[in-house]
């Protein structure tokens, strides 16, 4: 998984306006337990996705990660 994280970070630098890159990076962050980074990247993906159909899925991901973060307090 660290290799995937590296590649997604590289893709983020190459394609900074791609919501899909941030969404994928957030997925990797979440799987690695990096919930704060996951939330930040899901929020960025949401802001970039605009009126895309993905926006609803990204919003659900934001809600799920927020709930996980709140349960850890």
C-alpha positions as CSV (number, residue, x, y, z in Angstrom):
1,X,0.0,0.0,0.0
2,X,2.8,2.5,0.6
3,X,3.7,2.2,-3.1
4,X,0.1,3.0,-4.1
5,X,0.2,6.0,-1.8
6,X,3.4,7.2,-3.4
7,X,1.9,6.9,-6.9
8,X,-1.3,8.7,-6.0
9,X,0.7,11.6,-4.5
10,X,2.7,11.7,-7.7
11,X,-0.5,11.7,-9.7
12,X,-1.8,14.6,-7.5
13,X,1.2,16.6,-8.5
14,X,0.7,15.8,-12.2
15,X,-3.0,16.2,-12.3
16,X,-4.0,18.7,-9.5
17,X,-7.4,19.4,-11.0
18,X,-8.5,15.7,-11.2
19,X,-11.1,14.9,-8.5
20,X,-10.4,11.2,-9.3
21,X,-6.8,11.5,-8.1
22,X,-7.8,13.0,-4.8
23,X,-10.6,10.4,-4.4
24,X,-8.2,7.6,-5.0
25,X,-5.6,9.1,-2.7
26,X,-8.3,9.4,0.0
27,X,-9.3,5.8,-0.4
28,X,-5.6,4.7,0.1
29,X,-5.3,7.1,3.1
30,X,-8.4,5.6,4.7
31,X,-7.3,2.0,4.1
32,X,-4.0,2.9,5.8
33,X,-5.8,4.4,8.8
34,X,-4.8,8.0,7.9
35,X,-8.3,9.4,8.5
36,X,-7.4,13.1,8.7
37,X,-5.6,12.9,5.4
38,X,-8.4,10.8,3.9
39,X,-11.0,13.5,5.0
40,X,-8.8,16.3,3.5
41,X,-8.5,14.5,0.2
42,X,-12.2,13.5,0.0
43,X,-13.1,17.1,0.6
44,X,-10.7,18.3,-2.2
45,X,-12.2,15.6,-4.5
46,X,-15.7,16.8,-3.6
47,X,-14.8,20.4,-4.4
48,X,-13.2,19.4,-7.8
49,X,-16.0,17.0,-8.8
50,X,-18.5,19.8,-9.4
51,X,-21.7,18.4,-10.8
52,X,-20.3,15.0,-11.5
53,X,-22.3,11.9,-10.6
54,X,-19.4,10.9,-8.3
55,X,-20.1,13.8,-6.0
56,X,-22.8,11.8,-4.1
57,X,-20.4,9.0,-3.5
58,X,-17.6,11.3,-2.4
59,X,-20.1,13.0,0.0
60,X,-20.9,9.6,1.5
61,X,-17.2,8.9,1.9
62,X,-16.7,12.2,3.7
63,X,-19.6,11.4,6.1
64,X,-18.1,7.9,6.8
65,X,-14.6,9.2,7.5
66,X,-16.0,12.0,9.7
67,X,-18.0,9.5,11.7
68,X,-14.8,7.4,12.2
69,X,-12.9,10.4,13.3
70,X,-15.6,11.4,15.7
71,X,-15.8,7.9,17.2
72,X,-12.1,8.0,17.9
73,X,-12.4,11.1,20.2
